[in-house]
């Protein structure tokens, strides 16, 4: 098999799919809200938050509040972002379009100048009678200004103060009618400067989990030793500060969820806790950061409470992508008008049938390098004339490249990659 293939075909397959007619598909059950009873939406994101959470099986992190929420909601085991860079990923979430469709792949690409006719998710909710409130980073301000879809908004970048989030939630509930509240925390984004209380949850420096961690560090703001080898103590301290930062934001998310409970919102509010952009490599593949197609950078947490739809402690194994969030919320909230064709697909049916066959694969890219993630494997197209293939189940840290020893597997995965997202949809 030739390891070079027609990438134009792939990119065409990754273009706009016109999935508006599929938004409400729900198999044997209807996942949307009853007419006239539109739920609120509480949309909580954290910069650079991978699946380094107790609910996802991480052995060392302390995240009791998110773990408790996961026990009361639905956890998606295989959610993938489209590109491990903030502007591109968040634009895909807020437009329902892949970076390959929009051309928005840089950190400073202006989304409104590039997509003047696109209707953002927040705007679509406001157009459907929702009041919209934002606190912190929902879009990256380096990617152009927010549109005027927000009724109330504070702070463009990620927030570190839970009071801003609580105030916004209080304001949203002061009047009648459905609301959309977006909250963007930044604690997992470097520089990692966790509180003393969060640090105290750990017994000093923490050894990185799993094999394949290197002593190289590239980000000045995180370690102050860019391009230099780090000592074991420096690596362990870096790991501690990342985990403690996640613990700090876990506490704040718990406070937001407590306020929502006190306001009796869970009966009529979709609550989402997730990364909202991408994951983060903690030393795997010679890398501390994002900007790759590897699992550590592209696998993201997604935990959702949907009144009357999700079940407590539900684990959903179907493959979903960040680009699916917009059409899913359109579906779950019963917003009948679809503003544009989406590349994403509503995963609402998975709440009723968590084990049903769903997408054949998820797709991500970085600097023209493509990747396809199935329910078992991650194929990464490198910049050199060979592939990387990793077993996501038996080798979760992606330390062993299977490509050279299993050319048939490579051929099968390349065929999925070449066919593109439209061929990977559920029947």
N, C-alpha and C positions, 0 to 999 in steps of 0.2 A: 504493500500500500504506500502510495506517495504521502509524505507528510506535509506537502504543500497543497492547498486547495483554494477554490475560488471564494475569496473573502467577500466579494461583492454580493454573492448569493446570501451569505450569512447576514450581512448588514441589511439587505432587503428584507430578509426574514425577521430582523429585529426592528423593522419600521412599524409605523402605526398600523394596528390590526383592525381598526374599525369595530370594536367590540361592544358598541353601545347596545346592540340587540341582545347581548349576553348578560347584561348587568344583573338582571333579576333572576337568572336561572337558579333554581334551588332544588332540583331533583324532585323528591316526593313531598317535600315540605316547603313552606314559604318562610324565608328568613327575614323578610322586611317587616317594618312596623305597621300596625293597623292604620288605616286611613284616619287622619285627624288626631292621631296620638304619636306625634313625632317625638322621639327621645332626644334628650340633651346629649352633648358629646363633651367629654373631658379627655383631652388629648395631651398626655404627658410624655415628653421626650428628654433624653439625656445625651449630650455630645459624647461620641467616641465610646459608647457603652457596648461592648460585646456581650457574649453569653457568660461573662464572668460573674455569675449569680448562683446562689445556692439552689434556686429552683431549677437551674439547668445542670446541676450536678457538680459545680465547682467545689473542690474539696477544702478550700482555705478561706474564701471570702465570707464576710459576715454581712448578710443581707436579710435579716429576719422580717422586715416589713414587706419587701417585694415578694419574698417567699410565702408569707401569709396571704398576700393578695393572690398569688398564683394558686393557692389551695382553694380559693373562693371563686376563681375565674377559669378561663381557658388559656392554656399555654400552647403556643405553636412551636413545635420542636425544630422545624426547618424553614425559617424565614431568612431570606437573603436580600441584601441591598443590590442596587444596580451598578454602583460605582463607589469605591471607597475614597471619596472626596466630598466635602460638605456640600458645596453649591450644586454639583451635578446630582447628588443623591436626594437632597431636599427638594430640588426642582422636580425630579421624577415623582416624588411623593405628592407634591402639591399640584401637579398637572396630570398625573396618571399616564405620563409619556416617558419612554426610555431616553437616556442620553443620546443613543444612536438616532432617535427620531428628531430630537430637538437640536442636536449639535452643541448643547450646553455641557461641556466637559471640563471647563477650567474654573478655578476658584473665583475668578473675577468676571466671569461671563454674565452679562446683564440679561436676565431672563425676560423682562418685559420688552426690551428692545428687540430681542430675538423672536419672541412669541407674542406679538401685540394683540392677537385675537384669542389667546388662550384664556380660559376661565379657571382661576385657581380654585382649589377646594374650599378655601375660606370664603371666597366671593360667592361660590355656588350655594353655600349654606346661607349666607346673608340674603341672596336673591330668593331663597325659599322661605324667608320669614324668620330666620334665626338671628338672634343678636350675637355678635362676635367679639370675643375678648382675648387678648394675647398678652402674656408676660414672658419675656425672654426670647430665646432663639428658636423660632419656627422656620424662618428662612435665614440664610447667611447674608448679612448686610453687605458683604463683599460682592455678592451677585446681583447688585442693583437694589433699589428701594422696594419696600413692600408696596403692593397695590393698596388701594384705598378701601379694602374690604373689611377692615377692622373698625368696629364701633369704638372700642377702647383698646389702647395698646401702651405698654410700658417696656422700655429697654429693648434695644435691637439685638444685642448679644445675649449669650446665655446668662441666666441669673444664678447667683449663689445665695440669695436671701429668700428664705421660704415665705417671709411676710408678704412679699410682692405677689406670690402665687395665691396665698390665702386671701389677700385683699381682692384680687381679681375674681376669685371664686365667690366671695361674698357679694361683690358688685353684680355678678352675673345672675345671682339668685334673688336680687332685690326686686325684680319686676317679673311679671308673668310672661309666658311664652318660652319657646325652646331656645337654648343657647348653645354656642360652640365656644369652649374655652381651651386655648392652646397654651401650654406651659413648657418652657424650654430651659432645663437646668444644664450647667456646664461642668460640674465637678469632675467628671471622668476625662475631661479635656486637659491636656497639660497647659501650664505647669501644674503639677499635682501638689496642692497645698492644703491637705486635709486638716480638720480641726483637731485639737488635742484630745477631745472626746472620742473621735473616730480612730485616732492612732492608738488610744488606750484599749481598744477592742482587740488588739493584737499583742502578742508577746515579743515585740521587737521585730527586727528584720525578717522577711519572709523569703524563703527560697522559691524561685519560679517553679511552677508546676509543669510537669511533663518534660520529655526530652527535647533536644533540638534548640535550646536557648543559648544564645551567643553572648559574648562580652562586648559586642559592638553597639554603639549608641549614636544616633544621628541627630537628635533634637537638642539644641542648646538649651531651650527653655525647660526641658524635662530633667536633664542630668548635668548640663554644664560641661560635658566632655565630648562634644560632637566630633565624630570621626576618630575617636581614640578608644583604646581598649579600656574597659572598666574592670576594676577588681571585683572579686566575689561579693565583698561587703557592699560595694556601690550598686551592684545588680540587685542584691537582696533588699537594699534600702529603697531602690526605685520600685521594686515590686510591692513593697509595703505601702509606699505612698499612693500607688495606683489603687490597690485594694482598699486602703483607708478612705480614699476619695469616693470610691463606690459606696462604701459603708456610710459616709456622710450624706450622700444624696439619697441613699436608702431611707435614712431617718427622715429627711425632708419630704420624700414621697409619702412616707407613712403619715406625716402630719397633714398633708393634703388629703389623703384618703380618709383620715379621721374627721377632717372638717366636712368632707363630702358625706360621710356617714351621719354626722351630727345634723347636717342639713337635709337628711333623708333623701339623698339624691340617687342612691343605688337602685331604687325601684323604677326610675325613669331616665337613667343616664348611662350611656355607653362610656365605659372608662377604659382607656388604653394606656398601658405603660410599655414603652419600648425605646429603642435607641433613637430612631428618627433620623439617623444618617448612615452610620456604618459601625463596624467593630474596631478592634485595635489589636495589633500583633505585639505580644509582650516578649520579644526576643526570638520568636520562631523565624526560621528562614533568614537568619542574619538581619533581623529587622525589628526595630522598636517603633511602631507607628502604624499608619494605615497605608493607602496607596499601593495595594496589591490585589490580586484576585484570589489569594489564599483564604482558607476558611476563617482564620483568626481575624481577617480584615473585613470579610463580607457576610459572615454569619451573624445575625442580629437577634436579640430577644424580642418577642412579641407576646404580650399577655393582655387579654381582653375580657372584660365583663360586659355582657350584652343582656339586658333584662329580658327574662322569658325565653332566651335563646341559648346562651352559653350555660354550661353546667359546672358546679364547683369541682375543682381539681381535674378538669378535663384536659387531656393531652392529645393534641391534634398533630398527626404525623404527615399530613399532606404538604407538599411543597408549595410555599407561597412566597411572594416577592413584595418588596416595599412599594413597587409601582402599582400593586393591587389595592392599596389602602383606600385611595379615593373612590374607585368604583364600588368597593365593599361598603363604605359608609353611605354612599348614594343608595345602595341596596337596603342596608339595614335600617336606614332612617326613612325609607319610603319616598325619597326625592324622585318624583316621576320624570322630571325633565333632565335629560342627559345633555350636558353643555357641549360636549365634543366627543370625538372618537377617542377611546382609551387604548393604550397598549396593555394595561392591566386588566384583570378579571376579578369580579367579586368572588371572594372565598366564603361568602355567607353560607353556602350549602354544607361546608365542613363542620359547622357547629352541630348540625343534626346528624351527620354521618362522618365522624372524625376519622374513620378508617377507610373511607371510600377512595377509590383510585382518583387521583387529581392530576396535577401537572406532571408531565414526564421529566421536566427539568426546569431549573432556574438559570438565568443568564446574567453574567456580569462582565465588565470590561474595564480596562485601565490603559490609557495611552495607546489605544489601538489593539491591545492584547485582549483576546477574548477568552471566556471561561464558561463552561457548562457544568452545572451541579445537578446530579441525579439523586435518587434516594440512597445511593451507595458511594458514588464516586464524584470527585472533582477533577475535571480535565482543564488544565491551564495551558493556553497557547503562549509559549515564550517568545522572546525576541530573537531566539536562535533556532536553528533548524531541528529542534526536537521538542517533544511534548513533555508535560509533567502530568501524571495521573496518581491520585491519592485515594486510598480507601477511607472514607469518612467515618466508618463504623469501627473497624479494627485498628485504624491508625489516625485517631482524631487530631493529633498534632502534626499530621502530614510530614512525617520524617522519611518515608520510603517511597521513592518514585517507581511506580509499577510499569511505566511506559515501555521501557526497553525489553522487559521480560514478557510482556503480554501484548504483542502487536494487534491481536484480534480485538482485545478490549479497547485499545486506542481507536481502531477503525470504527467500532460501534459508537463510541462517544463522539468522534469527529462527525459521524453521520448525523447525530442529534444536533451538534453545533452548526453544521452546514444547513440543516433544515430550518433552524431558527425557532423563535418562540411560538410562532403561529402553528407549527407542527407539534408543539409540546403541550398543547391545551388538552384538557380532559374532554372525552367524547360526550 
